[in-house]
Amino acid sequence: MAESLAEQILGKIVNISELYHRLMIVAAPTGAGKTRTLQEVHQQTSAPLINVNLELSRRMLDLTERQRSLQFPRLLGEMIDEIKENTILLDNIEILFDVALKQDPLRLLQGLSRNKTIIASWNGSIDKDSLTYAVPGHPEYKRYSSRDLLIATPA
């Protein structure tokens, strides 16, 4: 019987502290059950589950577009630093890919994962060599090498 995505995540968490970036990407397309899986992991581990779009949007309400792009990394870092637990689940991270914010989403997540274990849902796909977000031609399209990434994906 195939291991569920939640079981896969829980199994990989055990050794994540040995990695330079304590980051696990949960990569799957829209509708594949990433949110439900992170909720299950949250229930089993008590790790906080953060809706990144909602929390960062609240923090940026009073900022101009320019201020948002300049202060975005700091606001994201503060959001994570305010959480005392060592493992944090991040869902709805689409705001990281907003073209107007001019950010590198993977680099942001890797930076956050130096001091805490970050498990982030990623609305995209994985193949043998790369992790992608969106489709080629889409303004938010990103493609990264998957070589040094810890990735969980539905079987």
N, CA, C and O atoms as a GROMACS GRO file, in nm:
protein
  620
    1MET      N    1   0.084  -0.118   0.000
    1MET     CA    2   0.000   0.000   0.000
    1MET      C    3   0.088   0.125   0.000
    1MET      O    4   0.187   0.131   0.073
    2ALA      N    5   0.053   0.221  -0.080
    2ALA     CA    6   0.132   0.343  -0.093
    2ALA      C    7   0.122   0.429   0.033
    2ALA      O    8   0.017   0.438   0.096
    3GLU      N    9   0.232   0.491   0.066
    3GLU     CA   10   0.238   0.580   0.181
    3GLU      C   11   0.162   0.709   0.150
    3GLU      O   12   0.178   0.765   0.041
    4SER      N   13   0.080   0.755   0.245
    4SER     CA   14   0.007   0.880   0.221
    4SER      C   15   0.104   0.996   0.223
    4SER      O   16   0.217   0.984   0.272
    5LEU      N   17   0.061   1.108   0.169
    5LEU     CA   18   0.146   1.227   0.166
    5LEU      C   19   0.180   1.273   0.307
    5LEU      O   20   0.293   1.313   0.334
    6ALA      N   21   0.083   1.268   0.398
    6ALA     CA   22   0.108   1.306   0.538
    6ALA      C   23   0.212   1.214   0.601
    6ALA      O   24   0.301   1.260   0.672
    7GLU      N   25   0.202   1.084   0.577
    7GLU     CA   26   0.299   0.988   0.630
    7GLU      C   27   0.438   1.015   0.571
    7GLU      O   28   0.539   1.004   0.641
    8GLN      N   29   0.441   1.050   0.444
    8GLN     CA   30   0.568   1.081   0.378
    8GLN      C   31   0.634   1.202   0.445
    8GLN      O   32   0.754   1.202   0.472
    9ILE      N   33   0.554   1.306   0.472
    9ILE     CA   34   0.606   1.426   0.538
    9ILE      C   35   0.656   1.393   0.677
    9ILE      O   36   0.768   1.431   0.714
   10LEU      N   37   0.575   1.323   0.755
   10LEU     CA   38   0.613   1.288   0.891
   10LEU      C   39   0.740   1.203   0.894
   10LEU      O   40   0.823   1.219   0.983
   11GLY      N   41   0.756   1.114   0.797
   11GLY     CA   42   0.876   1.033   0.789
   11GLY      C   43   1.000   1.113   0.755
   11GLY      O   44   1.109   1.084   0.806
   12LYS      N   45   0.985   1.214   0.670
   12LYS     CA   46   1.099   1.295   0.629
   12LYS      C   47   1.138   1.400   0.733
   12LYS      O   48   1.252   1.445   0.736
   13ILE      N   49   1.044   1.439   0.819
   13ILE     CA   50   1.073   1.539   0.922
   13ILE      C   51   1.182   1.491   1.016
   13ILE      O   52   1.261   1.571   1.067
   14VAL      N   53   1.188   1.362   1.040
   14VAL     CA   54   1.280   1.304   1.137
   14VAL      C   55   1.424   1.347   1.112
   14VAL      O   56   1.494   1.382   1.207
   15ASN      N   57   1.469   1.346   0.989
   15ASN     CA   58   1.609   1.375   0.958
   15ASN      C   59   1.632   1.515   0.900
   15ASN      O   60   1.743   1.546   0.858
   16ILE      N   61   1.529   1.597   0.898
   16ILE     CA   62   1.541   1.728   0.832
   16ILE      C   63   1.640   1.820   0.906
   16ILE      O   64   1.700   1.908   0.844
   17SER      N   65   1.656   1.802   1.036
   17SER     CA   66   1.745   1.890   1.112
   17SER      C   67   1.891   1.873   1.071
   17SER      O   68   1.974   1.957   1.105
   18GLU      N   69   1.924   1.767   0.999
   18GLU     CA   70   2.060   1.745   0.952
   18GLU      C   71   2.093   1.825   0.826
   18GLU      O   72   2.209   1.834   0.786
   19LEU      N   73   1.991   1.882   0.762
   19LEU     CA   74   2.011   1.954   0.637
   19LEU      C   75   2.050   2.100   0.661
   19LEU      O   76   2.016   2.158   0.764
   20TYR      N   77   2.123   2.158   0.566
   20TYR     CA   78   2.160   2.300   0.575
   20TYR      C   79   2.035   2.387   0.575
   20TYR      O   80   2.019   2.475   0.660
   21HIS      N   81   1.947   2.362   0.479
   21HIS     CA   82   1.817   2.430   0.477
   21HIS      C   83   1.714   2.330   0.528
   21HIS      O   84   1.691   2.226   0.466
   22ARG      N   85   1.654   2.361   0.640
   22ARG     CA   86   1.553   2.272   0.699
   22ARG      C   87   1.418   2.303   0.633
   22ARG      O   88   1.324   2.347   0.698
   23LEU      N   89   1.412   2.277   0.504
   23LEU     CA   90   1.296   2.310   0.422
   23LEU      C   91   1.247   2.186   0.350
   23LEU      O   92   1.324   2.114   0.287
   24MET      N   93   1.117   2.162   0.360
   24MET     CA   94   1.054   2.056   0.282
   24MET      C   95   0.945   2.120   0.198
   24MET      O   96   0.859   2.191   0.250
   25ILE      N   97   0.949   2.094   0.069
   25ILE     CA   98   0.848   2.144  -0.023
   25ILE      C   99   0.747   2.031  -0.046
   25ILE      O  100   0.784   1.918  -0.078
   26VAL      N  101   0.619   2.063  -0.030
   26VAL     CA  102   0.511   1.969  -0.060
   26VAL      C  103   0.457   2.012  -0.195
   26VAL      O  104   0.374   2.103  -0.204
   27ALA      N  105   0.504   1.946  -0.300
   27ALA     CA  106   0.474   1.988  -0.437
   27ALA      C  107   0.362   1.904  -0.497
   27ALA      O  108   0.370   1.781  -0.501
   28ALA      N  109   0.259   1.972  -0.544
   28ALA     CA  110   0.147   1.906  -0.611
   28ALA      C  111   0.063   2.014  -0.679
   28ALA      O  112   0.065   2.130  -0.638
   29PRO      N  113  -0.010   1.976  -0.783
   29PRO     CA  114  -0.096   2.073  -0.851
   29PRO      C  115  -0.218   2.110  -0.766
   29PRO      O  116  -0.247   2.046  -0.664
   30THR      N  117  -0.287   2.213  -0.809
   30THR     CA  118  -0.410   2.257  -0.743
   30THR      C  119  -0.507   2.140  -0.730
   30THR      O  120  -0.526   2.063  -0.824
   31GLY      N  121  -0.568   2.129  -0.613
   31GLY     CA  122  -0.669   2.026  -0.591
   31GLY      C  123  -0.615   1.890  -0.553
   31GLY      O  124  -0.692   1.794  -0.542
   32ALA      N  125  -0.485   1.878  -0.531
   32ALA     CA  126  -0.425   1.747  -0.500
   32ALA      C  127  -0.429   1.713  -0.352
   32ALA      O  128  -0.390   1.603  -0.313
   33GLY      N  129  -0.476   1.805  -0.268
   33GLY     CA  130  -0.489   1.776  -0.126
   33GLY      C  131  -0.377   1.826  -0.037
   33GLY      O  132  -0.358   1.775   0.073
   34LYS      N  133  -0.302   1.925  -0.082
   34LYS     CA  134  -0.192   1.978  -0.001
   34LYS      C  135  -0.242   2.038   0.130
   34LYS      O  136  -0.187   2.011   0.237
   35THR      N  137  -0.348   2.119   0.123
   35THR     CA  138  -0.401   2.183   0.244
   35THR      C  139  -0.452   2.078   0.342
   35THR      O  140  -0.423   2.084   0.461
   36ARG      N  141  -0.527   1.983   0.293
   36ARG     CA  142  -0.579   1.875   0.379
   36ARG      C  143  -0.462   1.799   0.443
   36ARG      O  144  -0.468   1.764   0.561
   37THR      N  145  -0.358   1.773   0.365
   37THR     CA  146  -0.241   1.703   0.418
   37THR      C  147  -0.172   1.783   0.525
   37THR      O  148  -0.136   1.729   0.630
   38LEU      N  149  -0.152   1.914   0.502
   38LEU     CA  150  -0.088   1.997   0.604
   38LEU      C  151  -0.174   2.006   0.730
   38LEU      O  152  -0.120   2.011   0.840
   39GLN      N  153  -0.305   2.007   0.716
   39GLN     CA  154  -0.394   2.006   0.833
   39GLN      C  155  -0.376   1.877   0.912
   39GLN      O  156  -0.377   1.879   1.035
   40GLU      N  157  -0.361   1.765   0.842
   40GLU     CA  158  -0.339   1.636   0.908
   40GLU      C  159  -0.205   1.636   0.982
   40GLU      O  160  -0.197   1.590   1.096
   41VAL      N  161  -0.100   1.688   0.918
   41VAL     CA  162   0.031   1.697   0.983
   41VAL      C  163   0.022   1.789   1.104
   41VAL      O  164   0.080   1.759   1.209
   42HIS      N  165  -0.049   1.899   1.092
   42HIS     CA  166  -0.070   1.992   1.203
   42HIS      C  167  -0.135   1.921   1.321
   42HIS      O  168  -0.091   1.937   1.435
   43GLN      N  169  -0.237   1.843   1.295
   43GLN     CA  170  -0.307   1.771   1.402
   43GLN      C  171  -0.216   1.668   1.469
   43GLN      O  172  -0.227   1.646   1.589
   44GLN      N  173  -0.129   1.606   1.393
   44GLN     CA  174  -0.042   1.502   1.448
   44GLN      C  175   0.081   1.557   1.518
   44GLN      O  176   0.138   1.491   1.605
   45THR      N  177   0.124   1.677   1.481
   45THR     CA  178   0.248   1.732   1.537
   45THR      C  179   0.229   1.857   1.621
   45THR      O  180   0.318   1.895   1.696
   46SER      N  181   0.116   1.922   1.610
   46SER     CA  182   0.088   2.052   1.674
   46SER      C  183   0.174   2.164   1.617
   46SER      O  184   0.181   2.272   1.676
   47ALA      N  185   0.240   2.141   1.504
   47ALA     CA  186   0.315   2.248   1.438
   47ALA      C  187   0.215   2.351   1.386
   47ALA      O  188   0.113   2.313   1.329
   48PRO      N  189   0.241   2.480   1.405
   48PRO     CA  190   0.148   2.582   1.356
   48PRO      C  191   0.132   2.576   1.204
   48PRO      O  192   0.229   2.555   1.131
   49LEU      N  193   0.009   2.595   1.159
   49LEU     CA  194  -0.023   2.598   1.017
   49LEU      C  195  -0.061   2.741   0.981
   49LEU      O  196  -0.160   2.794   1.031
   50ILE      N  197   0.019   2.803   0.894
   50ILE     CA  198   0.003   2.944   0.861
   50ILE      C  199  -0.047   2.960   0.717
   50ILE      O  200   0.007   2.901   0.624
   51ASN      N  201  -0.151   3.042   0.701
   51ASN     CA  202  -0.198   3.081   0.569
   51ASN      C  203  -0.115   3.205   0.531
   51ASN      O  204  -0.146   3.316   0.573
   52VAL      N  205  -0.011   3.185   0.453
   52VAL     CA  206   0.084   3.292   0.421
   52VAL      C  207   0.016   3.408   0.348
   52VAL      O  208   0.040   3.524   0.381
   53ASN      N  209  -0.069   3.377   0.249
   53ASN     CA  210  -0.138   3.484   0.176
   53ASN      C  211  -0.213   3.576   0.271
   53ASN      O  212  -0.202   3.698   0.262
   54LEU      N  213  -0.289   3.518   0.362
   54LEU     CA  214  -0.370   3.596   0.454
   54LEU      C  215  -0.285   3.677   0.551
   54LEU      O  216  -0.308   3.797   0.568
   55GLU      N  217  -0.187   3.614   0.612
   55GLU     CA  218  -0.104   3.683   0.713
   55GLU      C  219  -0.021   3.796   0.652
   55GLU      O  220  -0.014   3.905   0.708
   56LEU      N  221   0.042   3.770   0.538
   56LEU     CA  222   0.124   3.876   0.477
   56LEU      C  223   0.038   3.987   0.419
   56LEU      O  224   0.078   4.104   0.423
   57SER      N  225  -0.078   3.954   0.365
   57SER     CA  226  -0.168   4.058   0.313
   57SER      C  227  -0.209   4.153   0.424
   57SER      O  228  -0.214   4.274   0.404
   58ARG      N  229  -0.239   4.099   0.540
   58ARG     CA  230  -0.274   4.183   0.656
   58ARG      C  231  -0.160   4.278   0.692
   58ARG      O  232  -0.182   4.396   0.721
   59ARG      N  233  -0.039   4.226   0.690
   59ARG     CA  234   0.077   4.307   0.729
   59ARG      C  235   0.113   4.414   0.625
   59ARG      O  236   0.180   4.512   0.658
   60MET      N  237   0.069   4.395   0.501
   60MET     CA  238   0.105   4.489   0.396
   60MET      C  239  -0.007   4.587   0.359
   60MET      O  240   0.010   4.667   0.268
   61LEU      N  241  -0.118   4.581   0.428
   61LEU     CA  242  -0.233   4.664   0.392
   61LEU      C  243  -0.202   4.813   0.379
   61LEU      O  244  -0.249   4.878   0.285
   62ASP      N  245  -0.125   4.866   0.471
   62ASP     CA  246  -0.100   5.010   0.473
   62ASP      C  247   0.026   5.052   0.397
   62ASP      O  248   0.067   5.168   0.405
   63LEU      N  249   0.087   4.960   0.325
   63LEU     CA  250   0.211   4.990   0.253
   63LEU      C  251   0.183   5.020   0.106
   63LEU      O  252   0.088   4.967   0.047
   64THR      N  253   0.266   5.106   0.048
   64THR     CA  254   0.258   5.130  -0.096
   64THR      C  255   0.316   5.009  -0.169
   64THR      O  256   0.378   4.922  -0.107
   65GLU      N  257   0.297   5.004  -0.301
   65GLU     CA  258   0.350   4.891  -0.378
   65GLU      C  259   0.502   4.882  -0.364
   65GLU      O  260   0.556   4.773  -0.349
   66ARG      N  261   0.569   4.995  -0.369
   66ARG     CA  262   0.715   4.996  -0.355
   66ARG      C  263   0.757   4.949  -0.216
   66ARG      O  264   0.850   4.871  -0.202
   67GLN      N  265   0.688   4.998  -0.113
   67GLN     CA  266   0.719   4.956   0.024
   67GLN      C  267   0.697   4.806   0.041
   67GLN      O  268   0.771   4.739   0.113
   68ARG      N  269   0.595   4.755  -0.023
   68ARG     CA  270   0.566   4.611  -0.012
   68ARG      C  271   0.682   4.528  -0.064
   68ARG      O  272   0.726   4.434   0.003
   69SER      N  273   0.732   4.562  -0.182
   69SER     CA  274   0.842   4.482  -0.238
   69SER      C  275   0.970   4.496  -0.155
   69SER      O  276   1.046   4.401  -0.143
   70LEU      N  277   0.993   4.614  -0.098
   70LEU     CA  278   1.114   4.635  -0.018
   70LEU      C  279   1.104   4.568   0.119
   70LEU      O  280   1.204   4.516   0.169
   71GLN      N  281   0.987   4.570   0.179
   71GLN     CA  282   0.971   4.520   0.315
   71GLN      C  283   0.922   4.376   0.323
   71GLN      O  284   0.914   4.318   0.431
   72PHE      N  285   0.888   4.319   0.210
   72PHE     CA  286   0.832   4.184   0.206
   72PHE      C  287   0.919   4.080   0.279
   72PHE      O  288   0.867   4.008   0.365
   73PRO      N  289   1.049   4.070   0.248
   73PRO     CA  290   1.131   3.970   0.318
   73PRO      C  291   1.133   3.990   0.470
   73PRO      O  292   1.128   3.894   0.546
   74ARG      N  293   1.140   4.116   0.514
   74ARG     CA  294   1.140   4.144   0.657
   74ARG      C  295   1.008   4.103   0.721
   74ARG      O  296   1.007   4.042   0.828
   75LEU      N  297   0.896   4.137   0.657
   75LEU     CA  298   0.765   4.102   0.710
   75LEU      C  299   0.746   3.951   0.719
   75LEU      O  300   0.692   3.900   0.817
   76LEU      N  301   0.791   3.880   0.618
   76LEU     CA  302   0.783   3.735   0.618
   76LEU      C  303   0.869   3.677   0.732
   76LEU      O  304   0.826   3.587   0.803
   77GLY      N  305   0.989   3.729   0.747
   77GLY     CA  306   1.078   3.685   0.855
   77GLY      C  307   1.020   3.711   0.992
   77GLY      O  308   1.027   3.625   1.080
   78GLU      N  309   0.961   3.828   1.011
   78GLU     CA  310   0.897   3.860   1.140
   78GLU      C  311   0.782   3.765   1.168
   78GLU      O  312   0.765   3.720   1.282
   79MET      N  313   0.704   3.734   1.066
   79MET     CA  314   0.591   3.644   1.082
   79MET      C  315   0.640   3.508   1.134
   79MET      O  316   0.578   3.449   1.222
   80ILE      N  317   0.750   3.458   1.078
   80ILE     CA  318   0.804   3.329   1.120
   80ILE      C  319   0.870   3.340   1.258
   80ILE      O  320   0.854   3.251   1.341
   81ASP      N  321   0.942   3.448   1.283
   81ASP     CA  322   1.011   3.465   1.412
   81ASP      C  323   0.915   3.476   1.530
   81ASP      O  324   0.950   3.440   1.642
   82GLU      N  325   0.794   3.526   1.505
   82GLU     CA  326   0.696   3.539   1.612
   82GLU      C  327   0.645   3.403   1.662
   82GLU      O  328   0.588   3.393   1.770
   83ILE      N  329   0.666   3.301   1.583
   83ILE     CA  330   0.621   3.166   1.620
   83ILE      C  331   0.733   3.097   1.698
   83ILE      O  332   0.846   3.089   1.651
   84LYS      N  333   0.701   3.049   1.815
   84LYS     CA  334   0.802   2.990   1.903
   84LYS      C  335   0.838   2.846   1.867
   84LYS      O  336   0.948   2.801   1.899
   85GLU      N  337   0.748   2.773   1.802
   85GLU     CA  338   0.775   2.634   1.768
   85GLU      C  339   0.885   2.625   1.663
   85GLU      O  340   0.907   2.719   1.586
   86ASN      N  341   0.954   2.512   1.660
   86ASN     CA  342   1.064   2.492   1.566
   86ASN      C  343   1.020   2.444   1.429
   86ASN      O  344   1.094   2.458   1.332
   87THR      N  345   0.900   2.387   1.420
   87THR     CA  346   0.848   2.340   1.292
   87THR      C  347   0.724   2.421   1.257
   87THR      O  348   0.633   2.435   1.339
   88ILE      N  349   0.721   2.474   1.135
   88ILE     CA  350   0.610   2.558   1.090
   88ILE      C  351   0.562   2.508   0.954
   88ILE      O  352   0.642   2.479   0.865
   89LEU      N  353   0.431   2.497   0.940
   89LEU     CA  354   0.369   2.455   0.815
   89LEU      C  355   0.317   2.579   0.743
   89LEU      O  356   0.241   2.657   0.801
   90LEU      N  357   0.356   2.598   0.619
   90LEU     CA  358   0.314   2.714   0.541
   90LEU      C  359   0.224   2.670   0.426
   90LEU      O  360   0.264   2.587   0.344
   91ASP      N  361   0.104   2.725   0.422
   91ASP     CA  362   0.010   2.693   0.316
   91ASP      C  363  -0.029   2.822   0.245
   91ASP      O  364  -0.012   2.931   0.299
   92ASN      N  365  -0.081   2.809   0.124
   92ASN     CA  366  -0.124   2.926   0.046
   92ASN      C  367  -0.010   3.027   0.032
   92ASN      O  368  -0.020   3.140   0.080
   93ILE      N  369   0.097   2.985  -0.032
   93ILE     CA  370   0.215   3.071  -0.044
   93ILE      C  371   0.219   3.148  -0.176
   93ILE      O  372   0.324   3.202  -0.213
   94GLU      N  373   0.108   3.154  -0.245
   94GLU     CA  374   0.106   3.217  -0.379
   94GLU      C  375   0.155   3.361  -0.378
   94GLU      O  376   0.209   3.408  -0.478
   95ILE      N  377   0.138   3.432  -0.268
   95ILE     CA  378   0.182   3.572  -0.261
   95ILE      C  379   0.333   3.584  -0.281
   95ILE      O  380   0.380   3.687  -0.328
   96LEU      N  381   0.409   3.481  -0.247
   96LEU     CA  382   0.554   3.484  -0.266
   96LEU      C  383   0.591   3.497  -0.414
   96LEU      O  384   0.698   3.545  -0.448
   97PHE      N  385   0.500   3.452  -0.501
   97PHE     CA  386   0.526   3.452  -0.645
   97PHE      C  387   0.471   3.576  -0.716
   97PHE      O  388   0.487   3.590  -0.837
   98ASP      N  389   0.406   3.664  -0.643
   98ASP     CA  390   0.348   3.785  -0.702
   98ASP      C  391   0.457   3.864  -0.773
   98ASP      O  392   0.553   3.908  -0.710
   99VAL      N  393   0.442   3.882  -0.902
   99VAL     CA  394   0.543   3.949  -0.984
   99VAL      C  395   0.572   4.091  -0.933
   99VAL      O  396   0.686   4.136  -0.938
  100ALA      N  397   0.470   4.161  -0.885
  100ALA     CA  398   0.487   4.298  -0.837
  100ALA      C  399   0.580   4.306  -0.716
  100ALA      O  400   0.640   4.410  -0.692
  101LEU      N  401   0.591   4.198  -0.639
  101LEU     CA  402   0.676   4.198  -0.519
  101LEU      C  403   0.823   4.172  -0.551
  101LEU      O  404   0.910   4.198  -0.467
  102LYS      N  405   0.851   4.122  -0.671
  102LYS     CA  406   0.989   4.103  -0.719
  102LYS      C  407   1.074   4.021  -0.621
  102LYS      O  408   1.181   4.066  -0.580
  103GLN      N  409   1.026   3.903  -0.585
  103GLN     CA  410   1.097   3.817  -0.490
  103GLN      C  411   1.135   3.684  -0.554
  103GLN      O  412   1.079   3.645  -0.656
  104ASP      N  413   1.229   3.617  -0.492
  104ASP     CA  414   1.265   3.481  -0.531
  104ASP      C  415   1.206   3.389  -0.424
  104ASP      O  416   1.265   3.374  -0.317
  105PRO      N  417   1.092   3.327  -0.451
  105PRO     CA  418   1.022   3.250  -0.349
  105PRO      C  419   1.105   3.139  -0.284
  105PRO      O  420   1.102   3.124  -0.162
  106LEU      N  421   1.178   3.062  -0.363
  106LEU     CA  422   1.256   2.953  -0.305
  106LEU      C  423   1.365   3.007  -0.214
  106LEU      O  424   1.390   2.952  -0.106
  107ARG      N  425   1.431   3.113  -0.257
  107ARG     CA  426   1.536   3.173  -0.174
  107ARG      C  427   1.480   3.225  -0.043
  107ARG      O  428   1.543   3.210   0.062
  108LEU      N  429   1.361   3.286  -0.046
  108LEU     CA  430   1.296   3.333   0.076
  108LEU      C  431   1.270   3.216   0.172
  108LEU      O  432   1.301   3.223   0.291
  109LEU      N  433   1.214   3.108   0.118
  109LEU     CA  434   1.184   2.992   0.201
  109LEU      C  435   1.312   2.929   0.258
  109LEU      O  436   1.315   2.887   0.373
  110GLN      N  437   1.415   2.923   0.177
  110GLN     CA  438   1.542   2.868   0.225
  110GLN      C  439   1.601   2.954   0.336
  110GLN      O  440   1.655   2.901   0.434
  111GLY      N  441   1.590   3.085   0.324
  111GLY     CA  442   1.639   3.174   0.428
  111GLY      C  443   1.564   3.153   0.559
  111GLY      O  444   1.625   3.153   0.666
  112LEU      N  445   1.434   3.135   0.551
  112LEU     CA  446   1.354   3.111   0.671
  112LEU      C  447   1.389   2.979   0.737
  112LEU      O  448   1.376   2.964   0.858
  113SER      N  449   1.434   2.883   0.656
  113SER     CA  450   1.456   2.748   0.707
  113SER      C  451   1.596   2.727   0.766
  113SER      O  452   1.632   2.614   0.796
  114ARG      N  453   1.672   2.831   0.782
  114ARG     CA  454   1.802   2.817   0.847
  114ARG      C  455   1.786   2.797   0.998
  114ARG      O  456   1.865   2.726   1.059
  115ASN      N  457   1.685   2.859   1.057
  115ASN     CA  458   1.668   2.853   1.202
  115ASN      C  459   1.546   2.774   1.246
  115ASN      O  460   1.534   2.739   1.364
  116LYS      N  461   1.456   2.744   1.154
  116LYS     CA  462   1.336   2.668   1.186
  116LYS      C  463   1.309   2.570   1.073
  116LYS      O  464   1.352   2.591   0.960
  117THR      N  465   1.238   2.463   1.105
  117THR     CA  466   1.197   2.368   1.003
  117THR      C  467   1.072   2.423   0.936
  117THR      O  468   0.971   2.448   1.002
  118ILE      N  469   1.078   2.440   0.806
  118ILE     CA  470   0.967   2.494   0.728
  118ILE      C  471   0.917   2.386   0.632
  118ILE      O  472   0.994   2.329   0.556
  119ILE      N  473   0.787   2.360   0.638
  119ILE     CA  474   0.722   2.269   0.544
  119ILE      C  475   0.621   2.353   0.468
  119ILE      O  476   0.524   2.401   0.526
  120ALA      N  477   0.644   2.372   0.339
  120ALA     CA  478   0.564   2.464   0.259
  120ALA      C  479   0.494   2.394   0.144
  120ALA      O  480   0.555   2.316   0.070
  121SER      N  481   0.365   2.423   0.129
  121SER     CA  482   0.293   2.372   0.012
  121SER      C  483   0.341   2.450  -0.110
  121SER      O  484   0.370   2.569  -0.102
  122TRP      N  485   0.348   2.382  -0.222
  122TRP     CA  486   0.399   2.441  -0.346
  122TRP      C  487   0.306   2.399  -0.458
  122TRP      O  488   0.296   2.281  -0.491
  123ASN      N  489   0.237   2.495  -0.515
  123ASN     CA  490   0.139   2.467  -0.618
  123ASN      C  491   0.211   2.452  -0.752
  123ASN      O  492   0.223   2.549  -0.828
  124GLY      N  493   0.258   2.333  -0.779
  124GLY     CA  494   0.333   2.312  -0.902
  124GLY      C  495   0.362   2.165  -0.922
  124GLY      O  496   0.286   2.078  -0.880
  125SER      N  497   0.473   2.139  -0.989
  125SER     CA  498   0.506   2.001  -1.019
  125SER      C  499   0.655   1.975  -1.001
  125SER      O  500   0.736   2.067  -0.994
  126ILE      N  501   0.686   1.848  -0.993
  126ILE     CA  502   0.825   1.804  -0.978
  126ILE      C  503   0.851   1.698  -1.083
  126ILE      O  504   0.768   1.609  -1.105
  127ASP      N  505   0.966   1.707  -1.146
  127ASP     CA  506   1.008   1.597  -1.233
  127ASP      C  507   1.147   1.557  -1.186
  127ASP      O  508   1.192   1.603  -1.080
  128LYS      N  509   1.216   1.474  -1.260
  128LYS     CA  510   1.343   1.421  -1.211
  128LYS      C  511   1.448   1.529  -1.185
  128LYS      O  512   1.536   1.509  -1.101
  129ASP      N  513   1.442   1.642  -1.254
  129ASP     CA  514   1.546   1.743  -1.243
  129ASP      C  515   1.500   1.878  -1.188
  129ASP      O  516   1.583   1.958  -1.146
  130SER      N  517   1.369   1.903  -1.188
  130SER     CA  518   1.327   2.038  -1.154
  130SER      C  519   1.194   2.045  -1.081
  130SER      O  520   1.109   1.957  -1.090
  131LEU      N  521   1.181   2.154  -1.008
  131LEU     CA  522   1.060   2.191  -0.937
  131LEU      C  523   1.006   2.314  -1.008
  131LEU      O  524   1.078   2.412  -1.027
  132THR      N  525   0.879   2.310  -1.048
  132THR     CA  526   0.822   2.424  -1.119
  132THR      C  527   0.701   2.479  -1.046
  132THR      O  528   0.634   2.408  -0.970
  133TYR      N  529   0.676   2.605  -1.069
  133TYR     CA  530   0.556   2.673  -1.020
  133TYR      C  531   0.491   2.738  -1.141
  133TYR      O  532   0.558   2.808  -1.217
  134ALA      N  533   0.363   2.715  -1.160
  134ALA     CA  534   0.288   2.765  -1.275
  134ALA      C  535   0.335   2.694  -1.402
  134ALA      O  536   0.408   2.595  -1.396
  135VAL      N  537   0.293   2.745  -1.514
  135VAL     CA  538   0.328   2.684  -1.643
  135VAL      C  539   0.411   2.784  -1.724
  135VAL      O  540   0.397   2.905  -1.706
  136PRO      N  541   0.496   2.734  -1.814
  136PRO     CA  542   0.574   2.827  -1.897
  136PRO      C  543   0.483   2.928  -1.967
  136PRO      O  544   0.378   2.893  -2.019
  137GLY      N  545   0.526   3.052  -1.967
  137GLY     CA  546   0.448   3.159  -2.028
  137GLY      C  547   0.364   3.236  -1.927
  137GLY      O  548   0.326   3.350  -1.953
  138HIS      N  549   0.336   3.176  -1.812
  138HIS     CA  550   0.261   3.244  -1.707
  138HIS      C  551   0.355   3.344  -1.640
  138HIS      O  552   0.473   3.313  -1.620
  139PRO      N  553   0.308   3.464  -1.604
  139PRO     CA  554   0.396   3.565  -1.544
  139PRO      C  555   0.466   3.519  -1.415
  139PRO      O  556   0.576   3.566  -1.384
  140GLU      N  557   0.404   3.428  -1.342
  140GLU     CA  558   0.462   3.383  -1.215
  140GLU      C  559   0.543   3.253  -1.229
  140GLU      O  560   0.586   3.196  -1.129
  141TYR      N  561   0.563   3.208  -1.351
  141TYR     CA  562   0.634   3.083  -1.375
  141TYR      C  563   0.774   3.087  -1.315
  141TYR      O  564   0.849   3.183  -1.335
  142LYS      N  565   0.807   2.982  -1.241
  142LYS     CA  566   0.941   2.965  -1.184
  142LYS      C  567   0.982   2.820  -1.204
  142LYS      O  568   0.900   2.729  -1.197
  143ARG      N  569   1.111   2.801  -1.228
  143ARG     CA  570   1.166   2.666  -1.242
  143ARG      C  571   1.298   2.663  -1.166
  143ARG      O  572   1.385   2.747  -1.186
  144TYR      N  573   1.311   2.563  -1.079
  144TYR     CA  574   1.430   2.548  -0.996
  144TYR      C  575   1.485   2.407  -1.009
  144TYR      O  576   1.410   2.313  -1.035
  145SER      N  577   1.613   2.394  -0.992
  145SER     CA  578   1.673   2.261  -0.984
  145SER      C  579   1.623   2.195  -0.857
  145SER      O  580   1.617   2.258  -0.752
  146SER      N  581   1.587   2.069  -0.866
  146SER     CA  582   1.538   1.997  -0.748
  146SER      C  583   1.649   1.919  -0.680
  146SER      O  584   1.624   1.845  -0.585
  147ARG      N  585   1.771   1.935  -0.728
  147ARG     CA  586   1.884   1.854  -0.682
  147ARG      C  587   1.904   1.855  -0.530
  147ARG      O  588   1.919   1.748  -0.471
  148ASP      N  589   1.906   1.970  -0.466
  148ASP     CA  590   1.934   1.977  -0.324
  148ASP      C  591   1.810   2.007  -0.240
  148ASP      O  592   1.822   2.055  -0.127
  149LEU      N  593   1.693   1.978  -0.294
  149LEU     CA  594   1.569   2.007  -0.223
  149LEU      C  595   1.508   1.881  -0.165
  149LEU      O  596   1.516   1.774  -0.226
  150LEU      N  597   1.448   1.893  -0.048
  150LEU     CA  598   1.372   1.785   0.013
  150LEU      C  599   1.227   1.807  -0.028
  150LEU      O  600   1.166   1.908   0.008
  151ILE      N  601   1.172   1.713  -0.103
  151ILE     CA  602   1.040   1.732  -0.161
  151ILE      C  603   0.951   1.613  -0.128
  151ILE      O  604   0.992   1.497  -0.138
  152ALA      N  605   0.829   1.644  -0.088
  152ALA     CA  606   0.725   1.541  -0.070
  152ALA      C  607   0.620   1.566  -0.176
  152ALA      O  608   0.580   1.680  -0.198
  153THR      N  609   0.575   1.461  -0.239
  153THR     CA  610   0.476   1.474  -0.345
  153THR      C  611   0.386   1.352  -0.345
  153THR      O  612   0.431   1.242  -0.313
  154PRO      N  613   0.258   1.369  -0.380
  154PRO     CA  614   0.170   1.252  -0.383
  154PRO      C  615   0.221   1.146  -0.480
  154PRO      O  616   0.277   1.178  -0.586
  155ALA      N  617   0.201   1.021  -0.444
  155ALA     CA  618   0.248   0.910  -0.529
  155ALA      C  619   0.164   0.898  -0.654
  155ALA      O  620   0.188   0.810  -0.737
   0.00000   0.00000   0.00000
